[in-house]
Amino acid sequence: MAVNLEPPRAQDLLPVAGLRLGTARAGIRKPNRRDLLIAALDEGTRVAGVFTRNRFRAAPVLVCEEHLAAGLPIRAIVVNTGVANAGTGEAGIASAKTVCAATAGALGVGTAQVLPLSTGVIMEPLPVERIERAIPECVADLAAGRWAEAAEAIMTTDTVPKAVSRRVVIDGRAIAVTGIAKGAGMIQPNMATMLAIVATDAAVGPDALQYLARRVANRSFNAITIDGDTSTNDTLLVVSTGRAGNPEIVGEGTAEFAKLSGAVVEVAQLLAQAIVRDGEGATKFITITVDEGASREECFRVAKAIAHSPLVKTAFFASDPNLGRILAAVGNAGIADLDPARVGLQLGDVVVVEGGSRAVSYTEAQGQRVMKPAEIAVRLTLGRGDETATVWTCDLSYDYVKINADYRS
């Protein structure tokens, strides 16, 4: 059961001019469910991508990178769920390209103008024939504003579709930003099987768009973790159709870029948080903020060390204030010159640690009270500087083991 997460309402999701979406039931792994998505992009659309750093990168990731590097305008994205097409070697790459070719043929564009995304079970062959048979159904279904159906079509173990929209005014033009994402397990993006597409009708230059994609990833999807496993398929695509008619945004230092970046980052953060809220077996949504660091990087490293610790995560599941586990995780974060005597820890409104040791005012009853709610805020201070970073995670429950033990069945 997702933690305080409701399915998106179709009427709340903004169409993005220049982008149409269509879904189909291809029967890739399970019958009678949406499992194939095509996003058709108008001429003039630009796409930037950020991908997994896992060395066993999936075939669709490799093909996406190849097609983006070719420099041709991207005209379509095709996404399948059920089979990740990872650990499949040259045959997997050939399968991904066959799907691209079939999509391209149905849309009248070039094969290298299609980006393939896949999610699901690793090391199983992609059922290309089923996908090819369902592509015409996707194309016939293409329409603006089908974001809710698109979010449903890319789910695997997700229990709730994930889609968010925002609107911002730039140069007097109303700009739409809409995104979808999937993910509930194997989540520790490093740019699990996490996929996200965030689209805007703003006109954005190619360099600014790639910079925006990296910025968005670092402030959203790279700031979440469910189980510490980086997937073979992690992909974030940022799409700019340019149909809003604003003067092209070409520099990341401009006021226009700042406005667009703010909206896109907000959409991506809400999607990333939705992934954590829907974490496999999750019962708690936990925000970890590390302050007073010498750099944002070390704050981020400490926050991730806390978020990754199975001992910390199981304590949150049980509402057990065994909070020395958090200090142990901080000490293992690799900050060589960390002074424990300057470290502070607060959970919600409860001060737990001052000056590196248990606060005089802290009681076990306070710790139990603050760990019981479904949403918990953790704040750690390092006493080393002015930098800060935030990471979102969830607890680790019995159901996480059950879900992943039965994932292939």
N, C-alpha and C positions, 0 to 999 in steps of 0.2 A: 504494500500500500504506500503510495507516494506521500511525502511529508508536506502537507499544506500546498498541494499542487492540483489545480483543476485543469481539465482539458481546455484548449483555446476555443473561443467562440468564433465561428467563421466570419460573422459580421464585424468582428473587431480587427480582422486582418486586412491590411491595405493592399489592394492590387498594385503592382509595380509595372508601369507602362513599359512596353517593349519586352515583356516576359510572359509566356503562357505555360501552363502546367497541365499535364495529363497523367492519369494513373491507370493501372490495369491489374488484374488478378492473373498472374502468370503461373501460379502453382509451383514456384521455385522450391519451396521447402514444405509449406503447409497449404492445404486447399482453401479456397474461398476467402482469401484475405488479400488486401492490396499489398503488392510486394514489388511493383515496378513503377518507376516515375520517370517521366521525361519533362525537362524544362527546355522550351524552345525560346531562343534569344533572337531578337531582331538584329538586323544588320547595324553595325556601329557599336554594338555592346562590347564592353571590355570585361575581362575576368582575371583576377589575381588569386593565387592559391598558396596555402601553407600546409605542409604535409608532415606526417610522422617522421621521427628520427630513428625509429626502430630499424635495425639493419635488415630484418626480414620484411622489407616493405612489400605490400601486396602488389599483384600485377596491375590493378587499376591505378594505383598510386604512380607506378612507373610510367604507365601510358599517359596519365594526366600530365606528368612532368614533361614527357616527350612532346605531347601535342601543344602544350603552352610554350615550350622552347621553340617550336617550329615557327611561331610568330604569326600564324594565320588567325583571323578573327574567330573567336569561339562562338558557335551558333546553337549549341545544344549541350545539355548535361543529362546523362542517363544513369539512374540509380537503381540498383537491385538490392533487396534484402534476402536473408536466408543463407546465402553462401558468400563468404568473404573473398573468394578467389585469391587466397594468400597461401604461400607455401606450395604453389602449383607450377613453378618453373616456367619454361618457355611455352608450354601448352597453355598456361594461365594467361600469359601475355597475348598469345594468339586468340584466345577466347575473348579477352577484353576488346581487342581490335575488331574481332568479328561483330561484337555487339555494337561497337562504334560505327562500323560500316553499315550495319542494318539500320541503325538509327539515322545515319546520314542519308541513306537511300530513301527512307520514308519521308525525310524532310527536304530533300533536294539540296543538301550541302555536302561539303567534303568530309571524308573520314577523320582527318586531322583537326576538324573543327568541332569535334565531339569529345567531351570529357566523361569518362566512365567512373562511377563510384560504386563500391560494393561493400556490404556488411553482412556478417553472419558467421557461420562455422568456418574455421581455418582448415586448410589442407584437403578440402573437398573440391572436385571439379565443378566449374560453373555449368549449369544446365543451359547451354547456349540455345538449343532448339526451342525450349519453352519460352525463353526471353524473345527470340526472334518472332515466334508466333504471336506474342502479346504486344509487340511494338506497334502494330497498326491500331490496336485498341487504345493505346496511350495517345497516339497521334490524333485519333478521332475524338478523344476526350479533351484535347488541348483547349484551354480557355484561361482568360485572366482571372485572378482571384481565387484559384483553387488551392490556396495555401493549406487549409485544414486537411483536405484529402492528401496533399503532398506530405504533410507531417506524419500522417497515419501510415502512408506507404513505405516509409523508410524505417519503421520501428522493428526491433528484434525482441529483446526481453523487456523493452520499455512497457510500462503499464499505462502511460499517458502520452499522447502526442505533444510535441513541443513546438510552439510557433508564437512569435511576438512581432508587433508592429509599432513604429513610432513615426511621427511627422515632425518636420522641422522646416522653417522658412529660411531660405538662403537667396540673397539678391532678389527678394520679392517673390520668389517662386516657392510653392509648396512642394517639399521633397518628401517622398515616401521611402521608408526603410522597413523591410519585412524579412524575417529570417525563420528558418526551421532547423532543427537539430535532432539527432537521435543519439542515445547512449544511456546505459544503465549499469554496465559492468565492463571490466577491462578498461577502466578509465583512469588514466594518468597522462593526459596528452603532453607531448613534448614536441612541439613544433617551433572504451577503448575500443571497442570499435566505435569511435566517435566520428560522426559526419555532421557537417553544418554548411548551410548555404545562406548567406545574407546578401540581399539584393536591394539596390536603390535605383531610382530613376534619375539621380543626379548625374551630371556630366563630370567625370573625373579623369585626369590625365593618367597615363599608364604607370609612371613612376610613383605618383601620389597614391594610386590605387594599391600598388604592391606594398608601399610603406604602410598604408592603412591596414592592409591584411595582417601584416606582422604586428602592428600596434594592437589591433583587435585581439589577435591570438594571445599575446602576452598578458593582456588585461582581463581576459575572460577564460577561454578554454584551457590555457596553460596554467590557470590559477585554480583548477579544480582537481580533486582526486577522490576516487571511491575506494580503490583497492591497490593503487600503486603500480598497476600493470599498464605499460604503454602499448597500445595496439599496433598491429601491422597495417592498419587501414586509416588511421586518423587523417581527416581531410577537412580543411576549411576553405571554402570558395567565397570570395567577395565579388559581387557582380554589379557593374555600373552600366545601365542601359543608355544613359544620356538623354532620355526622352523628356526630362523636366524643363529643358530649355534654358537652364542657368548657364552663365559663362563658365567654361571648363575650369575646374579646380585643379591647379597644376603644382601648388607648393604646399608642403606640410606646415609651413610657418604662417600661413594666412588665417584671417578670421573665418573665412569660408570653410577652410579645411577643419578648423577647430569645431565649428558648428556641426558639420557632417560627422566628424570623428566622434563627437559626443553622443550623437544619436545612434551611430552604428555600434559603438562600444556598449551603450546601454542595452541595445537589443541583444548583443552577443553575451553580455553578462547575465541577463535574465535567462537566456537559453542555457548557458553554462550552469547557472544555479538550478534550473529545472532538471538538468541531467543528474545533479547531486541529489536533489529532492526525490528523484525517481530511482536512486541507486538501488541495486538489487538487495532486497531485504532491509532497506533503510527504515529506521524509526525516528532518527534524529537528524536535523539539518544544523550543521555547525559552522560558524563563521570564525576564522582564526585570524586575528590582526596582530602583527608584530610591529612595534613602534621603537623609536629611539635607536635605530640601527645606524651603523657607519655607512651602509649602502643599501639600496633597495634589494640588490641581489642577496645579501646576507639575511635580510629580513625574510625574503621569499624562501630561502633555504631553511631557515628555522621553522617557518610556518609549515612548510612541506614535511619537515621531520616530525612535527607533532601530528600532522594529518595522516601520515603514512603508518604511524606506529599501531600495530594490532593491539597492543596492550592499552593504549589510550582509547582506541576506538571501541574495544569491548567494554572498557570502564564506562564510557558514555552510554553504551547500549543498556548496561545494568543500572545506570544512575548511581554508580559506586564512586564516591569521592576519593579514589586512590590516586590523588593528584600529583604525587611524587613521580608518577609515570611521565607526566608532561615535562617536568624538569629533566628527567633522564633523557627524553627525546631531544630536548634543547641541547643538552651536553653532548649528544651524539651527532649534532648537525654539522660538525666540522669547522666551527669558528675557533681557530687555534688560540687566539688571545682574548677569548671571552672571559670576563670577570664575573663569576657567579654572584659575588656580593652586590652587584649592581642590578641584578635581574628581579623583575616584579611580575606577578601573575594575578589576573582578575578574571573571574567567571561571572558574567552578568554584572550584578551590583555587589558582588562579594569579593573582597580583597583576600586572596589566598596566600600570596607570597610577597614579602617586602624585604629588600636587601638580601635576596638570595635564600631566605629561610621563611618558615611558616610565620604568617602574620600573627601578632599577639591577639588580635581581635577575632581571628578565624576559628570557627567551630565546625565539627563534622556535620551537624544538623544544617548549617548554612550550605555546605557543599552538596548534601543530598537534595535540598530544596532547589538549588539552581541547576542541578543536572536532570531534573525530572521533566521539564517542558520539552516539547518537540523541536524547539529552536533554541540554540544555545550560542552565546557570544563568548569567545575566549580572547583575552587581550594580554599579550606578553610584552614587557618592556625590557630592552637590552641595556639601556643606560650608556649608549656608545655614540649617539649622534642624533640626527633629525629625520632619518629616512623611515619609510613605512611600507608595508606590503600586506595584502589580504589574500587568504586562500579559503576556499569553501570545500567542505567535506561532509561525510556522514558517518554514522556509527557502523559497527560490524556485528551483524546479528546471526542467529541460527539460520535464518532463511537465506542468507547469502550463500552459505555452504550448500543448502538444499538446492537452490536455483542452479548453481554452477555444477553440482554433481549430476544434475539431470539435464544439462543444457542441450545435449545432442539428441535426447529422446523425445 
